[in-house]
């Protein structure tokens, strides 16, 4: 059973460019969340997708957008990259019903390390 | 405003001794807490969790204690092993305000644990 998979693992972009990161959730999971982890910080919630819709959003500008596909996989897009967007981007998936049961865990992928020069 | 605080950036213990990692939170609506372990260049790995209806949860060498009145939780690792050396994150969640949403995690900054042989 494959866990959460993310691609690419590393990438380098320049300021002003656009980037797309991809995530496939763990089998049986229908909800995908994206987190940004800057160096020396804890992960920060970007947004969450369920039933192909953005359901919740953290304190991130509109340059950050996403999409969820019918197979539950997801993309994170960042436009007009800034130096401060350099971070590890983590995708997490959660089991069905995690929003109604005080239990379980978020499963994380290995992350995509983005460097903006 | 940091709702989840891990005030010790680092901790060093001897192999075989107890490691105690602390976490404080400010939001009384949090009702579920998780500890994750993270190695460099990897995604977070779930360790143990506790619901706010409990004050202790144990899993092998790992025990989490929750003191709701003090808004404090701690992770005990006994005995500590060199392979436990990693960054440990405390994360908290609350019931979503919209029942259609899934939980999101609010993270501390992490504590880097070094277990010395």
Interface residues (C-beta under 8 A of the other chain):
Chain A: X4 X6 X31 X33 X35 X40 X41 X42 X43 X44 X45 X48 X50 X55 X56 X58 X90 X92 X94 X98 X99 X100 X102 X103 X105 X106 X107 X108 X109 X110 X111 X113
Chain B: X4 X31 X32 X34 X36 X41 X42 X43 X44 X45 X46 X49 X51 X52 X53 X89 X91 X95 X96 X98 X99 X100 X101 X102 X103 X104 X105 X106 X107 X108 X109 X110
